[in-house]
Amino acid sequence: MVTHISTRYFILIHPDKQKLIDAYNYIKYELETKYMLVLNPKKTMIVTNKEGFVFLGYRFRVINKKTIINICQKNKKNIKKKIKENAWLYKHHYISFEQAFCSMASYINNYRYGNSTYIKRLVENKWFDEFRK
């Protein structure tokens, strides 16, 4: 008997929506009967390729047989907010310049997938705007 399941995420992709519904029902049944686990209905969905899905801060969609990966709007707002916060902390001597810079650099590295050029520009522009004030 398995007492620990290390997989937290399932992403199933298939062009036939009915097959996805059948797979979902099977997985749900297995998790509930064998492992006493319940899927979170707010985080469980069946969507089309065009609608896409959000996973770990990225929106994944398939359009014209190409996978499109974009960073979610919420994350963009959070990045701007955090850079502004770090600039304030630095200007008021709560953190060093190195700490503020490392925070900015981590955004660029963490968001290197998807529309990373946009994020790099957003981070750099926001960074310089905040530190010019």
Backbone as CSV, one residue per row, in Angstrom:
resi,resn,N_x,N_y,N_z,CA_x,CA_y,CA_z,C_x,C_y,C_z
1,MET,0.833,-1.184,0.000,0.000,0.000,0.000,0.879,1.249,0.000
2,VAL,0.567,2.198,-0.853,1.314,3.448,-0.938,0.703,4.436,0.044
3,THR,1.562,5.026,0.887,1.052,5.997,1.850,1.452,7.427,1.488
4,HIS,2.316,7.571,0.514,2.770,8.912,0.127,2.787,9.024,-1.391
5,ILE,2.196,10.094,-1.880,2.217,10.361,-3.312,3.005,11.646,-3.511
6,SER,4.045,11.593,-4.337,4.891,12.777,-4.503,4.403,13.697,-5.617
7,THR,3.521,13.233,-6.462,3.036,14.064,-7.564,1.897,14.937,-7.079
8,ARG,2.064,16.246,-7.276,1.005,17.180,-6.891,0.207,17.647,-8.088
9,TYR,0.791,17.570,-9.271,0.162,18.151,-10.442,-0.037,17.118,-11.534
10,PHE,-1.176,17.206,-12.192,-1.442,16.407,-13.385,-1.830,17.376,-14.483
11,ILE,-1.178,17.272,-15.610,-1.581,18.046,-16.776,-1.744,17.042,-17.908
12,LEU,-2.965,16.896,-18.359,-3.261,15.974,-19.441,-3.652,16.785,-20.665
13,ILE,-3.052,16.473,-21.783,-3.336,17.190,-23.019,-3.788,16.190,-24.070
14,HIS,-4.936,16.468,-24.658,-5.464,15.596,-25.705,-6.476,16.385,-26.527
15,PRO,-6.523,16.176,-27.839,-7.472,16.941,-28.652,-8.936,16.548,-28.437
16,ASP,-9.178,15.324,-27.943,-10.544,14.845,-27.720,-10.965,15.154,-26.283
17,LYS,-11.871,16.109,-26.125,-12.296,16.539,-24.802,-12.953,15.409,-24.018
18,GLN,-13.683,14.511,-24.706,-14.343,13.402,-24.017,-13.307,12.468,-23.387
19,LYS,-12.194,12.245,-24.060,-11.137,11.395,-23.486,-10.560,12.041,-22.229
20,LEU,-10.462,13.356,-22.234,-9.979,14.062,-21.047,-10.977,13.933,-19.893
21,ILE,-12.249,14.028,-20.212,-13.284,13.869,-19.179,-13.226,12.457,-18.598
22,ASP,-13.070,11.458,-19.464,-12.964,10.071,-19.002,-11.720,9.877,-18.124
23,ALA,-10.595,10.455,-18.544,-9.352,10.345,-17.770,-9.513,11.034,-16.415
24,TYR,-10.142,12.209,-16.422,-10.392,12.945,-15.179,-11.221,12.095,-14.215
25,ASN,-12.300,11.523,-14.713,-13.166,10.696,-13.859,-12.417,9.496,-13.298
26,TYR,-11.567,8.885,-14.120,-10.786,7.729,-13.668,-9.790,8.148,-12.579
27,ILE,-9.066,9.236,-12.818,-8.076,9.716,-11.841,-8.775,10.098,-10.539
28,LYS,-9.892,10.795,-10.662,-10.653,11.209,-9.476,-11.084,9.985,-8.664
29,TYR,-11.608,8.993,-9.345,-12.046,7.765,-8.676,-10.873,7.081,-7.965
30,GLU,-9.751,6.929,-8.676,-8.574,6.258,-8.095,-8.057,7.014,-6.874
31,LEU,-7.955,8.330,-6.986,-7.456,9.125,-5.862,-8.375,9.034,-4.651
32,GLU,-9.677,9.059,-4.900,-10.627,9.025,-3.792,-10.720,7.643,-3.148
33,THR,-10.725,6.585,-3.953,-10.926,5.248,-3.392,-9.643,4.625,-2.843
34,LYS,-8.537,4.773,-3.548,-7.292,4.134,-3.105,-6.500,4.973,-2.114
35,TYR,-6.509,6.292,-2.282,-5.614,7.141,-1.502,-6.340,8.123,-0.577
36,MET,-7.673,8.115,-0.609,-8.475,9.010,0.223,-8.117,10.484,-0.033
37,LEU,-7.845,10.821,-1.267,-7.521,12.192,-1.656,-8.662,12.770,-2.483
38,VAL,-8.864,14.064,-2.344,-9.928,14.743,-3.069,-9.303,15.841,-3.928
39,LEU,-9.721,15.900,-5.191,-9.246,16.957,-6.078,-9.915,18.273,-5.704
40,ASN,-9.162,19.346,-5.765,-9.704,20.672,-5.489,-10.469,21.143,-6.722
41,PRO,-11.792,21.323,-6.625,-12.572,21.706,-7.807,-12.183,23.079,-8.372
42,LYS,-11.624,23.968,-7.534,-11.198,25.275,-8.025,-9.918,25.186,-8.859
43,LYS,-9.151,24.123,-8.636,-7.884,23.980,-9.351,-7.915,22.870,-10.387
44,THR,-9.056,22.269,-10.572,-9.202,21.173,-11.516,-10.122,21.631,-12.639
45,MET,-9.658,21.522,-13.868,-10.473,21.989,-14.988,-10.118,21.245,-16.260
46,ILE,-11.031,21.272,-17.171,-10.798,20.739,-18.509,-11.047,21.894,-19.462
47,VAL,-10.024,22.254,-20.213,-10.104,23.412,-21.105,-9.611,23.021,-22.493
48,THR,-9.933,23.855,-23.456,-9.436,23.631,-24.815,-8.017,24.170,-24.929
49,ASN,-7.336,23.747,-25.996,-5.983,24.240,-26.243,-5.957,25.752,-26.388
50,LYS,-6.973,26.289,-27.034,-7.008,27.724,-27.289,-7.219,28.516,-25.998
51,GLU,-8.076,27.995,-25.104,-8.291,28.655,-23.808,-7.019,28.616,-22.974
52,GLY,-6.382,27.475,-22.988,-5.157,27.303,-22.225,-5.412,27.172,-20.736
53,PHE,-4.308,27.150,-20.001,-4.394,27.011,-18.557,-3.222,27.740,-17.921
54,VAL,-3.406,28.091,-16.662,-2.355,28.758,-15.898,-1.708,27.721,-14.997
55,PHE,-0.375,27.707,-15.035,0.371,26.764,-14.212,1.659,27.438,-13.764
56,LEU,1.834,27.545,-12.451,3.025,28.143,-11.852,3.342,29.536,-12.408
57,GLY,2.305,30.341,-12.578,2.496,31.717,-13.000,2.591,31.953,-14.486
58,TYR,2.459,30.910,-15.273,2.498,31.024,-16.729,1.155,30.612,-17.320
59,ARG,0.761,31.257,-18.405,-0.426,30.833,-19.159,0.068,30.063,-20.375
60,PHE,-0.387,28.821,-20.502,-0.034,27.954,-21.620,-1.233,27.849,-22.555
61,ARG,-1.009,28.081,-23.843,-2.054,27.928,-24.861,-1.415,27.346,-26.113
62,VAL,-2.243,26.706,-26.917,-1.783,26.225,-28.215,-2.615,26.937,-29.270
63,ILE,-1.938,27.681,-30.143,-2.599,28.412,-31.215,-1.845,28.116,-32.509
64,ASN,-2.570,27.665,-33.512,-1.972,27.306,-34.810,-0.801,26.335,-34.655
65,LYS,-1.014,25.325,-33.829,-0.030,24.264,-33.579,1.264,24.772,-32.939
66,LYS,1.207,25.928,-32.299,2.365,26.477,-31.587,1.981,26.659,-30.122
67,THR,2.897,26.272,-29.244,2.658,26.469,-27.820,3.060,27.894,-27.458
68,ILE,2.106,28.621,-26.897,2.333,30.003,-26.486,2.401,30.020,-24.959
69,ILE,3.500,30.554,-24.432,3.688,30.638,-22.987,3.864,32.105,-22.627
70,ASN,2.963,32.603,-21.783,3.032,33.985,-21.328,2.988,34.039,-19.815
71,ILE,3.567,35.069,-19.263,3.510,35.283,-17.823,2.173,35.943,-17.498
72,CYS,1.544,35.505,-16.430,0.230,36.017,-16.042,0.304,37.483,-15.625
73,GLN,-0.783,38.203,-15.882,-0.873,39.615,-15.518,-0.625,39.829,-14.030
74,LYS,-1.159,38.950,-13.209,-1.004,39.064,-11.761,0.475,39.069,-11.385
75,ASN,1.253,38.215,-12.024,2.683,38.149,-11.730,3.403,39.418,-12.166
76,LYS,2.983,39.993,-13.290,3.594,41.242,-13.754,3.369,42.351,-12.725
77,LYS,2.151,42.431,-12.197,1.848,43.440,-11.176,2.680,43.203,-9.921
78,ASN,2.805,41.941,-9.526,3.589,41.612,-8.332,5.062,41.972,-8.505
79,ILE,5.591,41.779,-9.704,6.990,42.134,-9.971,7.181,43.635,-9.790
80,LYS,6.307,44.430,-10.396,6.401,45.893,-10.277,6.321,46.315,-8.807
81,LYS,5.386,45.722,-8.093,5.189,46.057,-6.685,6.437,45.721,-5.864
82,LYS,7.011,44.560,-6.107,8.180,44.116,-5.337,9.406,44.984,-5.641
83,ILE,9.582,45.379,-6.891,10.714,46.243,-7.235,10.562,47.592,-6.546
84,LYS,9.357,48.116,-6.555,9.096,49.396,-5.885,9.377,49.270,-4.384
85,GLU,8.944,48.168,-3.813,9.174,47.914,-2.391,10.670,47.814,-2.083
86,ASN,11.417,47.083,-2.927,12.860,46.945,-2.719,13.579,48.277,-2.855
87,ALA,13.134,49.104,-3.784,13.746,50.425,-3.942,13.521,51.252,-2.679
88,TRP,12.306,51.184,-2.137,12.012,51.917,-0.905,12.884,51.404,0.241
89,LEU,12.978,50.083,0.373,13.791,49.493,1.439,15.262,49.903,1.311
90,TYR,15.750,49.944,0.086,17.138,50.339,-0.141,17.345,51.818,0.197
91,LYS,16.454,52.683,-0.280,16.590,54.128,-0.038,16.512,54.474,1.449
92,HIS,15.796,53.652,2.204,15.665,53.897,3.644,16.610,53.015,4.466
93,HIS,17.609,52.435,3.795,18.713,51.693,4.429,18.275,50.448,5.202
94,TYR,17.208,49.799,4.728,16.801,48.540,5.338,17.461,47.340,4.655
95,ILE,17.817,47.506,3.388,18.542,46.454,2.664,19.686,47.101,1.899
96,SER,20.675,46.281,1.563,21.827,46.783,0.801,21.483,46.841,-0.685
97,PHE,22.331,47.539,-1.429,22.135,47.593,-2.875,22.236,46.184,-3.461
98,GLU,23.156,45.395,-2.935,23.331,44.017,-3.425,22.054,43.195,-3.240
99,GLN,21.403,43.329,-2.097,20.158,42.600,-1.852,19.064,43.051,-2.821
100,ALA,18.965,44.343,-3.030,17.957,44.870,-3.962,18.244,44.389,-5.379
101,PHE,19.511,44.430,-5.774,19.895,44.009,-7.121,19.653,42.510,-7.308
102,CYS,19.979,41.715,-6.313,19.764,40.255,-6.408,18.283,39.928,-6.573
103,SER,17.444,40.683,-5.895,16.005,40.478,-6.039,15.573,40.746,-7.474
104,MET,16.061,41.840,-8.047,15.724,42.177,-9.430,16.235,41.103,-10.393
105,ALA,17.470,40.681,-10.187,18.064,39.669,-11.071,17.313,38.342,-10.975
106,SER,16.775,38.038,-9.807,16.049,36.765,-9.660,14.794,36.750,-10.516
107,TYR,14.135,37.906,-10.681,12.959,37.959,-11.552,13.344,37.636,-12.993
108,ILE,14.440,38.204,-13.441,14.874,37.961,-14.819,15.193,36.485,-15.016
109,ASN,15.856,35.867,-14.041,16.198,34.449,-14.160,14.988,33.538,-13.999
110,ASN,14.101,33.868,-13.066,12.932,33.022,-12.836,11.933,33.067,-13.977
111,TYR,11.909,34.173,-14.702,10.959,34.313,-15.794,11.665,34.258,-17.138
112,ARG,12.580,33.325,-17.274,13.333,33.235,-18.534,12.561,32.493,-19.618
113,TYR,11.417,31.926,-19.284,10.581,31.249,-20.274,9.433,32.168,-20.660
114,GLY,8.725,31.808,-21.671,7.590,32.627,-22.086,8.060,33.920,-22.720
115,ASN,7.361,35.003,-22.447,7.714,36.290,-23.034,8.781,36.964,-22.171
116,SER,9.948,36.347,-22.100,10.998,36.785,-21.195,11.601,38.133,-21.579
117,THR,11.627,38.457,-22.867,12.162,39.753,-23.276,11.311,40.863,-22.679
118,TYR,10.009,40.681,-22.694,9.099,41.661,-22.107,9.381,41.815,-20.608
119,ILE,9.515,40.701,-19.902,9.752,40.747,-18.461,11.091,41.396,-18.159
120,LYS,12.104,41.067,-18.940,13.423,41.671,-18.724,13.331,43.189,-18.864
121,ARG,12.644,43.645,-19.910,12.475,45.093,-20.100,11.654,45.709,-18.968
122,LEU,10.581,45.028,-18.584,9.729,45.524,-17.509,10.538,45.679,-16.222
123,VAL,11.307,44.652,-15.864,12.101,44.685,-14.633,13.150,45.782,-14.711
124,GLU,13.887,45.838,-15.809,14.940,46.843,-15.931,14.372,48.256,-15.926
125,ASN,13.282,48.509,-16.665,12.686,49.841,-16.697,12.155,50.249,-15.332
126,LYS,11.443,49.335,-14.684,10.893,49.633,-13.354,12.035,49.869,-12.366
127,TRP,13.070,49.055,-12.459,14.239,49.184,-11.581,14.864,50.570,-11.727
128,PHE,15.148,50.960,-12.962,15.794,52.250,-13.190,14.871,53.410,-12.841
129,ASP,13.580,53.276,-13.116,12.629,54.320,-12.738,12.623,54.545,-11.234
130,GLU,12.596,53.452,-10.488,12.535,53.554,-9.029,13.827,54.122,-8.442
131,PHE,14.963,53.754,-9.011,16.228,54.187,-8.439,16.644,55.576,-8.921
132,ARG,15.955,56.118,-9.916,16.206,57.497,-10.367,15.489,58.502,-9.477
133,LYS,14.449,58.065,-8.804,13.637,58.972,-7.986,14.419,59.509,-6.808
